Amino acid sequence: MRHTFLKLVCLIFCYFNVSAVFAISYPLPAPNTSLVGQKQYALTHYGESVIQMAEQHDVGFNALKNANPHLNLNRRFLADEIVQIPTQHLLPDTSQKGIIINLPEMRLYYFAPDTHQLFTFPIGIGKIGNTIPLVKTVVTRKTEHPFWIPPKSIRDYNLNEFGIELPTVMPAGPDNPLGPYAIYMRLPTYLIHSTIYPESVGKRASFGCIRMFESDIKELYPLMKKGIPVFIIDMPLKFGWQEDRLYMEKYPSLSERKQNNATHLSQVIHQIVLKTQHQATLVDWQGVSYIAAENDGMPHEIGKLIPTKQNAQNWQFIK
């Protein structure tokens, strides 16, 4: 009975949110507005694959996995499984201009000044040991149907691991891993490009390049111009205000940076204290502890501003 009720709720929710399913852009947020998108749920079809669901809702494999730890995503879905779709995001707490690539989140944000729109897309990133550097760079050019010059390290890897001898130059075509679109940066050998392996979006699968669904980069490509800034960041923990509510969103740290204690609970608490030190805020510390451990990549409300001086005094007393 409970499962039937949940399916009914999910059907109603999906019906009224169908227009948001494919949303990849939002109006540029107002000051003190950090939350974009909305939570969604979907019912699966029998035999549907994870990659089909990911592409339909424009999320990566990692996002679906983190948001649905109870599901086995290494198989095709059964009929009418309820899947939480992580299509709500806190904006990274950094400069809101140009392209921001948040590696632990495996998501790209583009703040488009000409259209006053925010675009956001899931991405695939480099394998352990092949992570793109954390730098500020710029877009230098873009190309449709690019040819690919595989670095020697990739040619050696394919030869040693798979017995495949790659050409020194691979022309455009269905076998070219760059796909039909490539965006180049002032960062040699690292590109933002489409991929012929859509299942790798939301995974650590490349040799450092940023992979995108072809449908996504098709939207981003026309907006790209020489000189657009690109910020590559490592931000597994995000906080943001939405009116008088404080939200928190946390992702698993990159494996090679797990010794970075910024995501340890003591440091999470320290960051919240800094975030709220100038405004009286009631914080759900038990919820903070749970979210810090779950790493589900979803925004969660963890605090609320106390509206009046009198209330602030009362809350201080209660605390």
PEHUZI-V788955 format. One record per pair of residues at least 6 apart in sequence whose ideal C-beta (glycine too) atoms are under 6 Angstrom apart, sorted by the first residue. I is the first residue (numbers start at 0). J is the second residue. D is the distance in whole Angstrom. If there is no record, write none. Layout:
I,J,D
I,J,D
//
This chain:
5,81,6
6,79,6
9,40,5
9,42,5
9,81,5
12,40,5
16,39,5
19,37,6
20,56,6
23,57,6
23,118,6
24,116,5
24,118,5
25,35,5
25,117,5
27,115,5
27,117,6
31,240,5
33,89,5
33,90,5
33,239,3
33,240,6
34,241,4
35,88,6
36,86,5
36,87,4
36,88,6
37,87,5
38,87,5
39,84,4
39,86,5
40,81,6
40,83,6
41,82,5
41,84,6
42,79,5
43,76,4
43,80,4
45,78,4
46,75,5
47,76,5
48,75,5
49,72,5
50,197,6
50,198,5
53,60,6
53,63,6
54,212,6
56,84,5
58,85,6
58,121,5
59,105,5
59,121,3
59,200,5
59,201,2
60,201,4
60,202,5
61,105,5
61,201,4
62,85,5
62,201,6
62,296,6
64,72,5
65,295,5
65,296,4
66,83,5
66,85,4
66,295,6
66,297,6
67,82,6
67,83,6
85,296,6
85,297,6
87,298,6
89,237,4
89,239,4
89,246,6
89,248,5
89,298,5
91,99,5
91,101,5
91,234,5
95,110,5
96,110,5
97,227,5
97,228,4
98,109,5
98,229,4
99,108,4
99,230,5
100,107,5
100,231,5
101,232,5
101,234,5
102,124,6
102,233,5
103,235,4
103,250,4
103,253,6
104,250,5
105,122,5
105,124,6
105,201,6
106,121,6
107,120,5
107,122,5
108,119,5
109,118,4
110,117,6
111,222,6
120,211,6
120,215,4
121,200,5
121,201,5
122,209,5
122,211,6
123,199,4
123,200,5
123,202,5
123,204,5
123,205,6
123,210,4
124,203,6
125,131,6
125,205,5
125,207,4
126,203,5
127,254,5
127,255,6
129,206,5
129,207,5
131,189,5
131,207,5
131,231,6
133,231,5
133,233,6
134,231,6
135,230,5
136,184,5
136,185,5
136,186,5
136,229,5
137,185,5
137,226,6
137,228,6
138,184,6
138,223,6
138,227,4
139,183,5
139,185,5
140,183,5
141,182,5
141,223,5
142,181,5
144,171,4
144,179,6
145,177,5
145,181,4
146,168,6
146,170,5
146,171,6
147,169,4
147,175,5
147,177,5
148,168,6
149,165,5
150,188,6
153,206,6
154,165,5
157,163,4
157,165,5
158,164,6
169,175,5
176,195,6
177,192,4
178,193,3
178,194,5
178,195,6
178,213,6
179,193,6
180,193,5
180,216,5
180,220,5
181,190,5
181,192,4
182,191,4
182,223,5
183,190,6
184,229,6
189,207,5
189,208,6
190,208,5
191,209,4
193,211,6
193,213,4
193,216,5
194,210,4
197,212,6
199,210,6
200,210,6
200,212,6
235,250,5
235,252,5
235,262,5
236,249,5
236,262,5
237,248,4
238,247,6
238,274,5
239,246,5
243,304,4
244,300,5
244,303,6
245,301,6
245,302,4
246,298,5
246,300,6
247,290,6
247,299,6
247,301,5
248,298,5
249,290,6
249,294,5
250,294,6
250,296,5
251,294,5
252,262,5
260,266,5
264,291,5
267,291,5
278,304,6
279,305,4
279,311,4
280,302,5
280,304,6
281,303,5
281,305,6
281,314,6
282,302,4
283,301,5
286,301,5
287,301,5
290,299,5
305,311,5
305,314,5
//
